Amino acid sequence: MNIIDDKQKIAPFFWVDHDGGSASLCLNVGAYKHELFDTRSDEGFEGNGYDWYSLAIVFLEEKMPELKGIVNFDPEADMFCAYSSDKKALEKFAISFKNTCEDDSTIKDLFSRAELD
């Protein structure tokens, strides 16, 4: 059973529990927040999993530095993935990252400092 009781809190991200006690926060990229990545398409941003990773790194460093080294990332072209063996820390990251993504001015500001992977 995952620890996020209301899946809508993090949708369209989704939670995956793994054997051994770790968990992942994932997003099938392409539709969600695509307009954000379009603002820097001339620099090469496409909204793929690596671009989401670049955004998540800025978010983690600036908004949740206490989770650096606890929440890790494994992006792919078509999927963003954050993972941790500390489910409570990942849940905290998941909810805060999703809420920040819904705050257009804050997420645009963070994205302005994201670097292509």
N, C-alpha and C positions, 0 to 999 in steps of 0.2 A: 504494500500500500504506500503510495507516495504521500509526502507531507503537505503538499499544496492541496487543500481541501476543495477549493473552488477553481476549477481549471480555467474559468473565464478571467480570473485575475491575471493570467499570463498569456492568454490566447492573443495572437496566433502561435506564440511559442508553445511548446509542449514538453512535458516532463517524462523522462524514461528512467525507471529504476533498473539497476544492474545487479547481477549476482555479486556477492561480496560486499554489498552495502554502499556502493557508490551510486551516483545518479548523474543524469545529463539534462540540460536544458537545450532544446533544439528548435530550429526554425527552418522550414522549407522556404527558401528565398524566392523572390520574384515579384510578389504582389505587395506585401506589406512594406510601407514606407518607401516605395520605389521612387516617388517624387523627390524625396530627400536626396537619394543618390543621383538622381537626374541633375540636381543643381551643380554637381561636380563631374558630370560625364565627360566634359572636355579635358579633364585631368586623368581620365581612365577609369573612374568609378563606374561600376555596373550594377551594384546592389547584390553582388554574389556573396557567398559565404565568407570569402576573404575580406570583402569590404565591411561586412557586419563585424568581423573579428577586429578590424582596424578601429571601428567605432566603439566596440566593447572595451578595447584596451584603454582608450581615452576616458571612457566612462569609469572604468575600474580605477585608473590612476587618480582621477580628479574627484570622484564622488564616493568611492568605497576603497580607499587605499589599504584599509585593514584586511581586505580579502585577497590582496595580491599574494600569489603563491599558494592560495587555498582554492580559488576558482581558477581553473585552467581552460584552455581552448583547443579545439581540434576542428578547424573549419575545413570545408570542402567547397567546390565550386557551387554546388546546388544546395548546400546546407550549412547553417551556422550551428555550432555546437559548443556549449560550455559544459564543463564537468567538474565534479569534486567528490571526494570521499566524505566530505563534511556536508551532509544534506541540508542542515539548517543554514549553513553559510550560502549554499547554492540557492536555497529558497529565498533568502534575503536578497541576494543578487538578482534573482529572476524577477521578483516583484518590483524591486527598485528600478531595474533596467527597463522593464515594460512600462512602468509609470513614467519614466523619463522619456521613453519613445513617444508617449502620448502627449508630452508637453513640447509643442512645436518649437518654441523659441529656445528652450534648453537643449533639445536634441540637435537643432541646427547649429547652435553655438559649439557643442561638443564635436559635431561632425566637421566643423571648420578646422579643427586641429587633427583630424584623422589623417593618417598617411597611408598611401597605397602599400599593400603587403607585397 
